[in-house]
Amino acid sequence: MAQIHMDDRMLIISETDERGIITFANEDFVTMSQYDYNELIGKPHNVLRHPIMPKAAFADLWKHLKSDQIWNGFVCNRTKNNDYYWVYATVAPITTPTGERHYISIRKKPSEEEVKHYTALYQGMRQ
Ligand SMILES: Cc1cc2nc3c(=O)[nH]c(=O)nc-3n(C[C@H](O)[C@H](O)[C@H](O)COP(=O)(O)O)c2cc1C
């Protein structure tokens, strides 16, 4: 597994339905995840889950979303080719034009210090 890095100018965006099924992904998402757009749509978002990620991080994410709160956090994602990349994510509930509850996530490149910090933290939390 090799680490790959976002460019400073990148913004990785995805949208899911209430169950976390991907309904939209932007070009930067496709680039970083190494999946084709059509492979992503309809897949559960945990397709990107990396083994370093603690269960508690996603439990906290869903707890925030279910209570209408925005969640911010550091996430390591696994790509289709088994590479990985770190992001700083902001995830929020939205209402679609047809009145459905969806969620959006917008991700920026984290600093090297942040990646170092969260790698150690998450490794220590490993269940
Ligand atoms: C909008 C949105 C974006 C998400 N983005 C990611 C992501 O980039 N990587 C990831 O592993 N999980 C992401 N998740 C969380 C997954 O839905 C899932 O909870 C997580 O991967 C843990 O998988 P598990 O519930 O099967 O243990 C996202 C969820 C939402 C609602």
The ligand as an SDF file (V2000), in Angstrom:
LIG
                    3D

 31 33  0  0  0  0  0  0  0  0999 V2000
  -21.4270   11.7980    3.2840 C   0  0  0  0  0  0  0  0  0  0  0  0
  -20.6290   10.6610    3.8410 C   0  0  0  0  0  0  0  0  0  0  0  0
  -19.3070   10.5040    3.4640 C   0  0  0  0  0  0  0  0  0  0  0  0
  -18.5350    9.4470    3.9620 C   0  0  0  0  0  0  0  0  0  0  0  0
  -17.2370    9.3330    3.5340 N   0  0  0  0  0  0  0  0  0  0  0  0
  -16.5140    8.2690    3.9460 C   0  0  0  0  0  0  0  0  0  0  0  0
  -15.1950    8.0950    3.4490 C   0  0  0  0  0  0  0  0  0  0  0  0
  -14.6530    8.9020    2.6810 O   0  0  0  0  0  0  0  0  0  0  0  0
  -14.5070    6.9920    3.8540 N   0  0  0  0  0  0  0  0  0  0  0  0
  -15.0480    6.0790    4.7250 C   0  0  0  0  0  0  0  0  0  0  0  0
  -14.3700    5.0910    5.0490 O   0  0  0  0  0  0  0  0  0  0  0  0
  -16.3050    6.2380    5.2200 N   0  0  0  0  0  0  0  0  0  0  0  0
  -17.0300    7.3150    4.8470 C   0  0  0  0  0  0  0  0  0  0  0  0
  -18.3110    7.4780    5.3370 N   0  0  0  0  0  0  0  0  0  0  0  0
  -18.7900    6.5520    6.4000 C   0  0  0  0  0  0  0  0  0  0  0  0
  -19.3220    5.2610    5.8480 C   0  0  0  0  0  0  0  0  0  0  0  0
  -20.6820    5.4290    5.5120 O   0  0  0  0  0  0  0  0  0  0  0  0
  -19.2100    4.1190    6.9100 C   0  0  0  0  0  0  0  0  0  0  0  0
  -19.9110    4.4510    8.0750 O   0  0  0  0  0  0  0  0  0  0  0  0
  -17.7350    3.8350    7.2880 C   0  0  0  0  0  0  0  0  0  0  0  0
  -16.9430    3.6190    6.1540 O   0  0  0  0  0  0  0  0  0  0  0  0
  -17.5900    2.6550    8.2220 C   0  0  0  0  0  0  0  0  0  0  0  0
  -18.0220    1.5030    7.6070 O   0  0  0  0  0  0  0  0  0  0  0  0
  -18.8910    0.4510    8.4040 P   0  0  0  0  0  0  0  0  0  0  0  0
  -20.0990    1.2370    8.9160 O   0  0  0  0  0  0  0  0  0  0  0  0
  -19.2210   -0.5990    7.4230 O   0  0  0  0  0  0  0  0  0  0  0  0
  -18.0220   -0.0080    9.5440 O   0  0  0  0  0  0  0  0  0  0  0  0
  -19.1090    8.5270    4.8760 C   0  0  0  0  0  0  0  0  0  0  0  0
  -20.4520    8.6800    5.2590 C   0  0  0  0  0  0  0  0  0  0  0  0
  -21.2020    9.7440    4.7740 C   0  0  0  0  0  0  0  0  0  0  0  0
  -22.6250    9.9100    5.2080 C   0  0  0  0  0  0  0  0  0  0  0  0
  1  2  1  0
  2  3  1  0
  2 30  2  0
  3  4  2  0
  4  5  1  0
  4 28  1  0
  5  6  2  0
  6  7  1  0
  6 13  1  0
  7  8  2  0
  7  9  1  0
  9 10  1  0
 10 11  2  0
 10 12  1  0
 12 13  2  0
 13 14  1  0
 14 15  1  0
 14 28  1  0
 15 16  1  0
 16 17  1  0
 16 18  1  0
 18 19  1  0
 18 20  1  0
 20 21  1  0
 20 22  1  0
 22 23  1  0
 23 24  1  0
 24 25  2  0
 24 26  1  0
 24 27  1  0
 28 29  2  0
 29 30  1  0
 30 31  1  0
M  END
$$$$
